[in-house]
Amino acid sequence: MVENLDSDNSFRLSIKSLEAEADPRVTHASVQALCSRITQLSHLEHTKFAFLPNPQYSILAEATAQPRAVEPSLYAGLQCQAPLSKLRVVLRCVGNWLERTAHKTLFILEIPPRHTIALQTNQAKSLAQLLTLSEALLPPHEFYRTQVEGYIATFGELTPAAKANLSLVQHRVGLSVEEANELHATAMGPFRTLAEKYQHFRKELLVCKQTSDLDADFWKVMRAKAVTMGLPEADAQFLKDERLNTLRHEAEQMQQQADAQAAAEAQRQRQQQERSQGYRHTFEEMVIDLLPSQTVAQENIDPAENRPDAALFRQGIMAHVAGSDFNQGRLIQTREFYHLNPQEAEALEKTVLDELYLLSDLL
């Protein structure tokens, strides 16, 4: 069992399923899930639990926040003890759990000095009444603290309206201005405003460079940080969506840029191919017009092989082109028209002349 209740600083909460017809394994898993959720709350990671076994078992399993790998029984409920300052966040966590399970459950809340509240319900709305009643029974400082933490949990900071309401509570419970301000500062933590929390949370999210980085495991850690910071869940979700939208926009921009570059490169290659084909065609026509007569071809006969030599054939043709200012001008203008550098032009000219060389006997 959980140790005796500290009558000044803590509360004890017992939770037990009353669903007799429910599958014991489902109830067991639900209890373990609740235990895990409570320990994920800020400063409650070392909370000790006593697990209540199902009626068919007689063993009461004593465990910490991390249950043993081999369970001695199937659990029907649990008991936990936590600081009074965490009463609101724990009951809200339990309320969220109850809303998901919707199982009829017995809740027993013990708060100092000697108050005990019992409630049977399967409705989260009914459990909210337990929170209202229990806070009314708290000592003045703790009650004021829960009010402050409630506003911060809802709005992320103490808004002007919240401060006005807290001023009324302060006078009602008899707190001085200094005591109230100290409780405000403690509840807000290192961040004085919601804007500071936004700024810090955004910086934390910057480690995600693509949408896949912001996965369930990472978001689980970030949600815990949001709770620790006093950043409302809705605001944390907004910042998550904001980061995801930014990452998607950046990914779309990068894809669009890549597509544009690919399209530009494809266009460049098409234009280059068109220029090359155009130059080849023009150069080929020019060479055919200037092709030497059969006598020139005979001068380039290799005696050993009794056929024209390709290199000498090319040299002869180009020499014939270069020998005429008119032909040389045509060649230069053609190269400039198709925007070819000397190396590109010479490679195409060689290809054309080699083909003509192979066909020289037929021309």
ZAROGU-837264 format. One line per 4 residues: number of its first residue (from 0); for each residue x, y, z of N, C-alpha, C. Coordinates in pm, whole numbers. Layout:
BEGIN
NUM> X/Y/Z/X/Y/Z/X/Y/Z  ...
***
This chain:
BEGIN
0> 85/-120/0/0/0/0/88/125/0  28/239/-44/98/365/-37/115/404/108  227/469/137/255/508/275/146/601/328  146/620/464/45/703/528/44/843/468
4> -73/901/459/-91/1030/397/-24/1139/478  55/1221/408/112/1341/470/0/1445/477  -47/1474/595/-168/1556/610/-150/1700/568  -28/1745/544/-6/1886/511/19/1910/363
8> 86/1818/295/137/1850/162/93/1757/50  16/1653/78/-15/1559/-29/-158/1509/-21  -201/1449/-129/-332/1386/-134/-314/1242/-179  -415/1160/-154/-413/1021/-198/-537/996/-284
12> -515/927/-394/-624/895/-486/-627/745/-511  -745/685/-487/-764/544/-518/-863/533/-634  -831/447/-728/-913/428/-847/-932/279/-867  -1059/234/-880/-1084/92/-898/-1199/71/-995
16> -1179/-16/-1091/-1282/-47/-1189/-1395/-125/-1124  -1519/-88/-1159/-1637/-159/-1110/-1706/-237/-1223  -1635/-252/-1336/-1690/-324/-1450/-1666/-474/-1432  -1763/-542/-1368/-1747/-685/-1338/-1742/-770/-1464
20> -1808/-726/-1570/-1816/-806/-1692/-1703/-775/-1790  -1620/-677/-1757/-1513/-638/-1849/-1402/-743/-1851  -1334/-755/-1963/-1220/-845/-1975/-1110/-800/-1877  -1067/-887/-1783/-965/-846/-1685/-837/-796/-1750
24> -802/-853/-1864/-678/-809/-1930/-692/-668/-1986  -810/-635/-2035/-833/-499/-2084/-827/-400/-1969  -890/-436/-1857/-886/-349/-1738/-743/-333/-1689  -668/-442/-1686/-528/-441/-1643/-447/-345/-1730
28> -464/-356/-1861/-388/-269/-1953/-429/-123/-1935  -557/-99/-1908/-605/38/-1888/-544/100/-1763  -535/20/-1656/-475/69/-1531/-327/102/-1553  -256/15/-1623/-116/42/-1651/-99/168/-1736
32> -191/188/-1831/-183/307/-1915/-203/434/-1832  -297/429/-1738/-319/544/-1650/-195/572/-1566  -135/467/-1514/-12/483/-1435/95/553/-1518  109/508/-1642/210/567/-1730/181/714/-1757
36> 55/748/-1778/20/887/-1808/46/978/-1688  17/929/-1569/41/1011/-1449/190/1038/-1432  271/935/-1454/415/953/-1434/478/1042/-1542  407/1068/-1651/457/1158/-1754/430/1304/-1720
40> 349/1328/-1616/322/1465/-1575/445/1525/-1508  452/1656/-1514/569/1726/-1461/590/1697/-1313  712/1655/-1278/756/1628/-1140/680/1512/-1074  619/1425/-1155/550/1308/-1099/607/1178/-1152
44> 728/1186/-1214/786/1066/-1274/827/961/-1171  845/1002/-1045/886/907/-940/771/873/-845  650/900/-888/533/869/-805/524/719/-779  495/683/-654/479/541/-619/332/503/-626
48> 309/381/-672/173/330/-690/155/199/-615  35/178/-564/-8/47/-517/-115/0/-613  -96/-117/-673/-191/-167/-772/-290/-262/-705  -417/-241/-733/-524/-319/-671/-560/-435/-763
52> -549/-559/-713/-574/-676/-799/-723/-697/-824  -751/-769/-929/-889/-810/-956/-937/-902/-845  -1068/-912/-820/-1118/-991/-707/-1073/-1136/-707  -1048/-1194/-826/-1009/-1335/-828/-866/-1358/-783
56> -794/-1250/-760/-656/-1262/-711/-649/-1209/-569  -560/-1265/-491/-548/-1224/-350/-419/-1149/-324  -336/-1134/-429/-207/-1068/-410/-223/-919/-437  -178/-836/-351/-175/-692/-372/-37/-656/-422
60> -28/-613/-544/102/-589/-607/152/-449/-574  266/-444/-510/330/-317/-479/430/-288/-591  424/-169/-652/513/-139/-763/538/10/-770  638/45/-849/666/187/-875/606/225/-1009
64> 646/340/-1061/590/388/-1188/621/296/-1304  726/216/-1295/761/120/-1400/731/-21/-1349  614/-78/-1383/578/-211/-1332/678/-317/-1376  684/-425/-1297/776/-535/-1328/738/-602/-1458
68> 837/-664/-1521/813/-731/-1650/713/-845/-1634  719/-916/-1523/625/-1025/-1498/532/-983/-1384  404/-963/-1413/310/-914/-1314/258/-1029/-1227  248/-1006/-1094/198/-1112/-1005/48/-1131/-1016
72> -25/-1034/-1076/-169/-1048/-1090/-217/-950/-1196  -345/-959/-1226/-407/-861/-1315/-470/-752/-1230  -447/-626/-1267/-490/-515/-1183/-630/-468/-1219  -703/-428/-1115/-835/-368/-1133/-833/-220/-1097
76> -724/-173/-1040/-716/-32/-1001/-580/0/-944  -569/123/-891/-442/166/-833/-468/271/-726  -363/292/-645/-360/403/-549/-232/481/-573  -241/611/-558/-120/694/-570/-128/810/-474
80> -14/863/-440/-5/978/-352/83/1082/-420  38/1206/-420/110/1311/-491/97/1443/-416  182/1540/-444/173/1672/-378/39/1739/-407  -9/1814/-309/-136/1884/-328/-131/1980/-446
84> -14/2035/-474/-1/2128/-586/-29/2060/-720  -27/1928/-722/-51/1853/-846/-191/1794/-853  -278/1832/-759/-412/1774/-755/-488/1801/-885  -486/1925/-932/-562/1959/-1052/-512/1884/-1175
88> -379/1880/-1194/-326/1815/-1315/-349/1665/-1311  -341/1604/-1191/-364/1461/-1179/-510/1428/-1209  -603/1504/-1150/-744/1477/-1173/-783/1503/-1318  -721/1601/-1382/-748/1623/-1524/-695/1508/-1608
92> -579/1458/-1571/-524/1342/-1641/-616/1222/-1626  -664/1199/-1504/-756/1089/-1479/-886/1110/-1555  -932/1235/-1563/-1054/1265/-1638/-1040/1231/-1787  -925/1264/-1844/-901/1230/-1985/-899/1079/-2005
96> -840/1009/-1909/-836/863/-1915/-977/805/-1906  -1058/857/-1815/-1195/807/-1797/-1278/835/-1922  -1256/948/-1987/-1330/980/-2107/-1302/880/-2218  -1178/828/-2222/-1144/729/-2324/-1197/590/-2289
100> -1189/551/-2162/-1229/415/-2123/-1380/403/-2105  -1442/508/-2044/-1587/509/-2017/-1630/389/-1932  -1542/341/-1844/-1575/232/-1752/-1626/287/-1620  -1725/221/-1563/-1771/261/-1430/-1660/238/-1330
104> -1626/344/-1256/-1506/340/-1172/-1536/405/-1038  -1474/351/-934/-1484/408/-800/-1361/495/-775  -1385/620/-737/-1277/713/-704/-1289/751/-556  -1179/739/-484/-1174/781/-343/-1057/878/-330
108> -1088/1001/-293/-987/1106/-280/-975/1146/-134  -853/1143/-82/-826/1184/55/-736/1307/51  -782/1415/113/-703/1538/118/-697/1586/262  -591/1662/296/-576/1706/434/-680/1813/469
112> -715/1826/600/-656/1743/707/-718/1605/720  -851/1592/706/-914/1460/719/-1037/1449/629  -1024/1492/508/-1137/1490/416/-1125/1370/322  -1236/1300/304/-1241/1188/210/-1366/1204/122
116> -1343/1197/-9/-1454/1209/-104/-1458/1083/-189  -1575/1021/-201/-1592/901/-283/-1691/930/-395  -1662/875/-512/-1747/898/-627/-1742/777/-719  -1862/733/-765/-1871/626/-865/-1927/687/-993
120> -1854/673/-1102/-1900/730/-1228/-1821/672/-1345  -1881/685/-1463/-1808/653/-1586/-1804/774/-1678  -1837/892/-1621/-1843/1015/-1697/-1735/1112/-1651  -1658/1163/-1747/-1553/1260/-1713/-1612/1388/-1656
124> -1733/1426/-1704/-1796/1547/-1653/-1828/1535/-1504  -1871/1415/-1461/-1900/1395/-1319/-1772/1401/-1237  -1662/1349/-1295/-1534/1353/-1224/-1487/1497/-1205  -1525/1585/-1296/-1488/1726/-1281/-1546/1786/-1154
128> -1664/1736/-1111/-1722/1783/-985/-1634/1747/-866  -1566/1632/-877/-1474/1592/-771/-1361/1693/-757  -1313/1744/-871/-1208/1843/-869/-1255/1971/-802  -1376/2017/-836/-1429/2141/-777/-1445/2128/-627
132> -1501/2017/-582/-1525/1997/-439/-1394/1982/-363  -1302/1907/-419/-1175/1885/-349/-1095/2013/-334  -1098/2097/-437/-1023/2223/-429/-1082/2314/-323  -1213/2307/-307/-1278/2390/-204/-1238/2348/-63
136> -1194/2223/-48/-1154/2172/84/-1005/2190/113  -932/2241/17/-788/2256/35/-754/2370/130  -635/2364/193/-587/2479/272/-576/2602/182  -583/2722/238/-586/2845/157/-475/2857/54
140> -349/2832/94/-238/2844/0/-252/2745/-116  -289/2622/-83/-300/2519/-186/-418/2547/-279  -527/2596/-221/-641/2630/-304/-606/2742/-402  -538/2844/-351/-498/2955/-439/-402/2905/-547
144> -310/2815/-506/-215/2762/-604/-289/2686/-716  -388/2606/-677/-461/2530/-780/-535/2624/-875  -586/2736/-822/-653/2833/-909/-555/2894/-1008  -436/2930/-958/-334/2989/-1045/-291/2888/-1152
148> -263/2764/-1109/-219/2662/-1204/-329/2629/-1305  -454/2638/-1262/-565/2613/-1354/-570/2716/-1465  -553/2844/-1430/-551/2949/-1531/-433/2932/-1626  -317/2900/-1569/-198/2884/-1653/-213/2763/-1744
152> -271/2655/-1691/-293/2536/-1775/-388/2566/-1890  -482/2660/-1868/-580/2693/-1971/-529/2797/-2070  -465/2902/-2018/-425/3015/-2102/-275/3026/-2125  -195/2950/-2050/-50/2958/-2066/13/3070/-1988
156> -68/3160/-1934/-19/3273/-1855/-136/3329/-1776  -107/3425/-1690/-213/3489/-1613/-263/3610/-1692  -376/3594/-1755/-435/3702/-1833/-491/3809/-1739  -519/3929/-1789/-579/4032/-1702/-707/3984/-1633
160> -791/3911/-1705/-914/3860/-1644/-882/3760/-1533  -781/3672/-1559/-743/3574/-1457/-688/3644/-1334  -607/3748/-1353/-552/3821/-1239/-663/3888/-1158  -764/3939/-1225/-876/4001/-1155/-950/3899/-1070
164> -975/3781/-1128/-1043/3675/-1051/-957/3628/-935  -826/3615/-959/-736/3570/-853/-728/3672/-740  -743/3799/-774/-741/3901/-669/-857/3881/-572  -972/3843/-625/-1088/3815/-539/-1062/3693/-452
168> -1002/3587/-514/-971/3466/-437/-868/3497/-329  -772/3581/-362/-667/3618/-266/-726/3680/-141  -818/3773/-160/-881/3838/-44/-968/3739/33  -1033/3649/-39/-1122/3554/27/-1047/3458/116
172> -928/3411/70/-852/3313/149/-752/3379/243  -739/3513/235/-654/3586/329/-506/3583/296  -469/3584/170/-328/3587/131/-283/3731/112  -157/3757/145/-100/3888/119/-62/3899/-28
176> -36/4021/-72/5/4044/-212/137/3972/-239  230/3979/-141/360/3914/-159/344/3763/-173  260/3703/-90/237/3559/-98/175/3521/-233  79/3601/-279/15/3572/-406/114/3583/-521
180> 196/3688/-519/294/3705/-627/395/3591/-629  433/3543/-510/528/3431/-503/466/3305/-564  338/3282/-535/270/3168/-594/257/3184/-746  236/3306/-793/230/3332/-937/362/3294/-1004
184> 471/3343/-943/603/3318/-1003/637/3170/-1003  601/3099/-895/628/2956/-888/550/2880/-994  425/2917/-1011/342/2847/-1107/386/2875/-1251  431/2996/-1280/474/3030/-1416/607/2966/-1451
188> 692/2943/-1351/823/2883/-1380/916/2983/-1445  1011/2936/-1526/1112/3026/-1584/1058/3116/-1694  937/3091/-1744/882/3171/-1853/773/3263/-1798  792/3391/-1815/702/3488/-1754/574/3510/-1834
192> 580/3484/-1963/463/3509/-2048/441/3391/-2143  323/3388/-2203/293/3286/-2303/382/3304/-2426  415/3429/-2459/502/3456/-2574/640/3392/-2555  693/3399/-2432/822/3335/-2405/812/3183/-2420
196> 701/3128/-2377/681/2983/-2393/674/2945/-2540  604/3027/-2618/596/3003/-2762/736/3005/-2824  813/3106/-2787/946/3121/-2844/1034/3000/-2811  1030/2957/-2686/1112/2842/-2645/1065/2714/-2712
200> 935/2693/-2720/881/2570/-2779/913/2566/-2929  904/2681/-2995/940/2686/-3136/1086/2647/-3158  1174/2694/-3072/1316/2659/-3083/1336/2509/-3067  1260/2449/-2975/1271/2304/-2956/1227/2228/-3082
204> 1126/2280/-3150/1074/2213/-3269/1164/2230/-3390  1259/2324/-3383/1348/2347/-3497/1440/2229/-3525  1455/2138/-3428/1540/2020/-3453/1477/1930/-3560  1347/1947/-3585/1280/1868/-3689/1304/1935/-3824
208> 1379/1866/-3909/1413/1921/-4041/1321/1869/-4151  1240/1768/-4119/1142/1716/-4214/1025/1660/-4135  912/1644/-4201/791/1604/-4129/806/1470/-4058  885/1380/-4114/902/1248/-4051/974/1258/-3917
212> 1050/1367/-3895/1119/1383/-3766/1019/1407/-3653  906/1470/-3686/808/1502/-3584/710/1385/-3572  763/1270/-3531/682/1149/-3522/621/1137/-3383  553/1025/-3360/481/1006/-3234/575/1006/-3114
216> 691/943/-3127/785/938/-3015/837/1077/-2979  874/1153/-3082/924/1289/-3057/814/1376/-2996  693/1364/-3048/585/1446/-2997/549/1408/-2854  566/1284/-2817/543/1243/-2679/637/1318/-2586
220> 762/1332/-2626/859/1407/-2546/820/1555/-2541  778/1609/-2655/743/1751/-2660/617/1781/-2580  524/1690/-2577/405/1710/-2495/441/1716/-2347  533/1630/-2307/578/1632/-2168/647/1765/-2136
224> 725/1816/-2232/790/1947/-2211/685/2057/-2202  580/2047/-2282/475/2148/-2278/407/2150/-2141  384/2033/-2085/324/2025/-1952/417/2088/-1850  545/2057/-1859/643/2113/-1765/649/2265/-1776
228> 639/2316/-1898/645/2461/-1920/515/2532/-1883  407/2458/-1865/277/2521/-1845/220/2575/-1975  255/2509/-2085/201/2548/-2216/76/2464/-2243  -39/2528/-2261/-163/2452/-2284/-151/2356/-2402
232> -221/2245/-2395/-213/2144/-2501/-255/2200/-2636  -357/2285/-2635/-403/2343/-2761/-295/2429/-2824  -221/2504/-2742/-113/2587/-2794/3/2501/-2845  33/2394/-2772/139/2303/-2817/102/2240/-2951
236> -24/2201/-2964/-71/2143/-3090/-65/2246/-3203  -100/2371/-3172/-92/2478/-3271/52/2495/-3321  148/2495/-3228/288/2511/-3266/338/2390/-3344  288/2272/-3309/324/2152/-3386/274/2165/-3530
240> 146/2203/-3544/90/2218/-3678/162/2328/-3755  199/2433/-3685/273/2543/-3749/405/2492/-3805  476/2412/-3725/605/2359/-3770/586/2262/-3887  483/2177/-3877/457/2082/-3986/422/2156/-4115
244> 342/2263/-4104/308/2341/-4222/431/2406/-4283  520/2455/-4196/645/2515/-4245/730/2411/-4316  742/2293/-4257/823/2188/-4318/762/2143/-4451  628/2132/-4455/564/2093/-4581/586/2200/-4688
248> 575/2326/-4647/595/2436/-4741/739/2435/-4793  834/2415/-4702/975/2409/-4744/999/2291/-4837  937/2176/-4806/953/2058/-4892/892/2083/-5029  775/2149/-5032/713/2181/-5160/799/2278/-5241
252> 857/2377/-5172/943/2471/-5241/1066/2401/-5298  1126/2312/-5218/1242/2238/-5265/1207/2150/-5384  1089/2087/-5377/1046/2002/-5488/1020/2085/-5613  955/2201/-5594/930/2289/-5707/1060/2339/-5768
256> 1157/2372/-5681/1287/2416/-5730/1357/2305/-5807  1350/2182/-5750/1412/2068/-5819/1343/2041/-5953  1209/2050/-5953/1135/2029/-6078/1172/2135/-6181  1184/2260/-6134/1219/2369/-6225/1359/2350/-6282
260> 1452/2307/-6195/1588/2283/-6241/1592/2168/-6341  1515/2062/-6311/1511/1948/-6403/1450/1988/-6537  1344/2070/-6531/1281/2115/-6655/1376/2204/-6735  1448/2292/-6663/1543/2380/-6730/1656/2299/-6795
264> 1702/2197/-6722/1809/2113/-6777/1760/2034/-6898  1636/1983/-6891/1580/1911/-7005/1564/2004/-7125  1518/2128/-7098/1505/2225/-7206/1641/2259/-7267  1741/2274/-7178/1877/2304/-7227/1929/2191/-7316
268> 1905/2068/-7270/1952/1954/-7349/1878/1945/-7483  1745/1975/-7483/1670/1973/-7609/1723/2080/-7705  1747/2197/-7651/1799/2305/-7734/1939/2271/-7787  2019/2211/-7698/2153/2171/-7741/2146/2066/-7853
272> 2053/1972/-7837/2036/1869/-7939/1988/1930/-8071  1892/2024/-8059/1843/2090/-8181/1954/2169/-8248  2036/2239/-8170/2147/2314/-8229/2247/2220/-8296  2274/2110/-8227/2371/2014/-8282/2319/1954/-8412
276> 2190/1915/-8411/2133/1857/-8532/2128/1959/-8646  2092/2084/-8609/2089/2188/-8711/2226/2214/-8771  2327/2220/-8685/2462/2245/-8736/2510/2129/-8822  2484/2007/-8774/2525/1890/-8852/2463/1893/-8992
280> 2334/1922/-8996/2265/1924/-9124/2322/2032/-9216  2341/2152/-9161/2394/2263/-9241/2537/2235/-9288  2621/2184/-9196/2760/2156/-9231/2767/2045/-9336  2680/1945/-9321/2679/1834/-9415/2644/1882/-9556
284> 2543/1969/-9565/2506/2023/-9697/2620/2104/-9758  2686/2183/-9672/2795/2266/-9722/2910/2180/-9773  2943/2074/-9700/3055/1989/-9739/3021/1912/-9867  2895/1864/-9876/2857/1792/-9997/2868/1882/-10119
288> 2829/2010/-10101/2841/2105/-10212/2986/2126/-10251  3074/2119/-10148/3215/2147/-10174/3298/2022/-10188  3232/1906/-10186/3306/1780/-10187/3397/1774/-10310  3526/1745/-10294/3619/1741/-10407/3577/1636/-10508
292> 3621/1653/-10622/3593/1557/-10729/3664/1426/-10704  3641/1331/-10791/3702/1198/-10777/3852/1205/-10776  3906/1309/-10840/4053/1320/-10843/4109/1350/-10708  4035/1431/-10630/4082/1460/-10495/4079/1334/-10412
296> 3971/1258/-10426/3964/1134/-10351/4078/1042/-10387  4118/1041/-10512/4227/952/-10553/4359/995/-10491  4375/1126/-10467/4500/1172/-10405/4514/1121/-10263  4402/1085/-10198/4404/1040/-10059/4398/889/-10047
300> 4444/820/-10156/4446/675/-10154/4566/628/-10073  4543/536/-9984/4652/470/-9910/4698/352/-9992  4819/355/-10046/4866/247/-10134/4861/111/-10068  4884/107/-9937/4891/-23/-9870/4754/-89/-9865
304> 4652/-8/-9848/4518/-67/-9832/4430/-41/-9953  4479/39/-10047/4407/68/-10170/4269/129/-10142  4260/219/-10037/4135/289/-10007/4169/422/-9943  4079/520/-9945/4108/654/-9891/4138/646/-9741
308> 4226/733/-9693/4257/746/-9551/4164/847/-9487  4099/812/-9373/3998/898/-9311/4056/1031/-9266  4172/1028/-9203/4232/1152/-9154/4268/1245/-9269  4327/1187/-9372/4363/1270/-9487/4237/1321/-9557
312> 4134/1241/-9556/4007/1284/-9615/3954/1407/-9542  3953/1402/-9407/3904/1515/-9329/3991/1638/-9352  4121/1618/-9350/4212/1730/-9369/4191/1795/-9506  4171/1713/-9606/4151/1767/-9739/4025/1849/-9750
316> 3916/1799/-9691/3789/1872/-9695/3802/2005/-9623  3857/2003/-9501/3868/2125/-9421/3964/2225/-9485  4068/2173/-9548/4160/2262/-9618/4089/2330/-9735  4003/2255/-9802/3927/2311/-9913/3832/2420/-9864
320> 3771/2396/-9743/3682/2497/-9685/3761/2620/-9646  3876/2600/-9582/3956/2711/-9534/4020/2790/-9647  4033/2728/-9762/4098/2795/-9874/4014/2903/-9937  3888/2908/-9904/3799/3008/-9961/3745/3098/-9850
324> 3765/3229/-9869/3712/3323/-9770/3561/3311/-9757  3495/3287/-9868/3350/3273/-9866/3307/3153/-9783  3372/3038/-9809/3339/2916/-9735/3377/2928/-9589  3492/2991/-9562/3535/3009/-9424/3436/3099/-9350
328> 3385/3202/-9416/3286/3290/-9355/3155/3216/-9327  3112/3132/-9423/2992/3052/-9401/3006/2963/-9278  3126/2902/-9264/3149/2812/-9150/3143/2888/-9019  3205/3004/-9013/3205/3083/-8889/3064/3130/-8855
332> 2990/3178/-8954/2853/3223/-8930/2762/3109/-8884  2782/2993/-8943/2701/2878/-8902/2728/2841/-8757  2854/2842/-8717/2888/2810/-8578/2825/2912/-8482  2833/3041/-8521/2777/3145/-8435/2625/3136/-8430
336> 2563/3104/-8541/2417/3095/-8545/2365/2987/-8450  2436/2874/-8444/2392/2764/-8358/2458/2768/-8221  2529/2875/-8190/2589/2897/-8056/2675/2779/-8011  2766/2738/-8098/2855/2627/-8066/2996/2680/-8043
340> 3061/2626/-7939/3201/2663/-7918/3288/2579/-8012  3412/2615/-8030/3499/2544/-8125/3506/2393/-8101  3513/2353/-7973/3526/2210/-7943/3400/2134/-7987  3280/2192/-7958/3156/2127/-7999/3145/2119/-8151
344> 3180/2229/-8217/3171/2232/-8363/3267/2131/-8426  3389/2126/-8377/3487/2034/-8435/3444/1889/-8416  3385/1856/-8299/3339/1719/-8275/3229/1681/-8374  3133/1774/-8399/3026/1747/-8494/3081/1737/-8637
348> 3175/1826/-8670/3234/1823/-8804/3306/1691/-8828  3376/1642/-8727/3447/1515/-8742/3349/1401/-8768  3236/1404/-8692/3135/1299/-8710/3080/1302/-8853  3048/1422/-8903/2993/1435/-9039/3096/1389/-9143
352> 3220/1431/-9128/3323/1395/-9225/3353/1247/-9223  3349/1185/-9102/3372/1040/-9094/3261/964/-9166  3137/1013/-9151/3026/948/-9220/3040/965/-9372  3077/1085/-9413/3096/1109/-9557/3213/1030/-9614
356> 3313/1010/-9529/3429/929/-9571/3385/787/-9605  3297/732/-9516/3249/596/-9540/3163/589/-9667  3099/700/-9700/3013/703/-9817/3083/766/-9938  3212/798/-9925/3280/874/-10031/3281/803/-10165
360> 3283/672/-10162/3285/598/-10290/3151/610/-10363  3044/644/-10284/2912/650/-10347/2877/790/-10393  2953/888/-10344/2921/1028/-10377/2987/1069/-10507
***
